[in-house]
């Protein structure tokens, strides 16, 4: 459906969810595979996701290793690319813990 933010638009998803797309939109110099500005712009987990997901035409050959992101309250693993979460400063809160911490915050349900 048009404007649904569904993941069936190849050009939109490539632009929004790949390192190539980030590199192009931010107008960085050189090849995206070697761009330090792109690497520094993302958490290692998201850099690996943006470089290896199905929206890429060319997959990043050596994505960085990373420790799982954990909720600062319950220590559960949060998959940044797919799970709901909130941030409080530099801390991540999983969706259930964020709902307890911020019961009136829109968009978490």
Buried (B, 14 or more C-beta within 10 A) or exposed (E): EEEEEEEEBEEBBBBBBBBBBBBEEEEBEEEBBEBEBBEEBBBBBBBBBBBBBEBBEEEBEEBEEBEEBBBBBEEBEBEBEEBBBBEEEEEBBBBBBBBEBEEEEEEBE
